[in-house]
Amino acid sequence: MGDTELPPVTVEGDWSPDQNRTMKNKLQIYFQSKKKSSGGDCRVEAEDGAPRAAVFFRSEAVRDRVLARKNHEILLENRTLILRLSSGSLQNPTNSDGDSDPKTLKSEPEPSATKRNNSKSTHRPAVVLENVSENLTRDLLLMLVENISKLDEHNFSLEIIWESKMAVVVFNNPADVEKFIPASQNHSTMRKHGLSARALGAATGVRVEGLPQKDVKDLLELWFEKHWVLPDKVVMVPEEQ
């Protein structure tokens, strides 16, 4: 139906009027998540002075899917609220803006199951150089990789992670990884500097910085679900939030 909004879905629950702003943000996150609510692209308007909100979906199929789902619940201040859904509109909608309004997250088409599975298995043709000391310059490491691989620097990229004492070499050709690792094991310069090489394993986690102050975990889950895959767990680092 293009960008035309459908009649709203009315959501009611046991929250107080002073929690409307927080609930508006949480409902936006909840109903945009296919995993959490069977939802999708939408916007939310909260009713002023009442524990009700209207959710406007852009897809009739998504709207029907949300209404067909039997149980909807959301976590608010360490308690679970049961949401009651019905077709209808609000009398006094308000569009109060929260500090972490999830509408700033641009909605995109849901990735297919095939795309999600492929994203999990995508593996970069890369090698990790371990035990990289501060005495080793980038130029020296580049020359070392060139000597071992017999390639020039246009065929790979190198990133040094000083805090982990590692360097990551990403090759354009996956076959070069298989050649590089055995060739590096007996290389005199590698032994001289105590370096070792291994294939880069699949990532099991990512670090995210520059986060907002509110609804961080919900926002991260929604973003990763839309752009990649829903994470198994989000762990916050309190002193760095």
Secondary structure, DSSP 8 states (H G I E B T S, - for coil): -TT-----EEEE-S--GGGHHHHHHHHHHHHH-HHHHS--SEEEEEETTSSEEEEEES-HHHHHHHHH-S--EEEETTEEEE-EEEE---SSEE----TT-GGGS-------HHHHHHHHH----EEEEE---TTS-HHHHHHHHHHHHT--GGGEEEEEEGGGTEEEEEESSHHHHHHHHHHHHT-HHHHHTT-EEEE----------S--SSSHHHHHHHHHHHHS---S-----GGG-
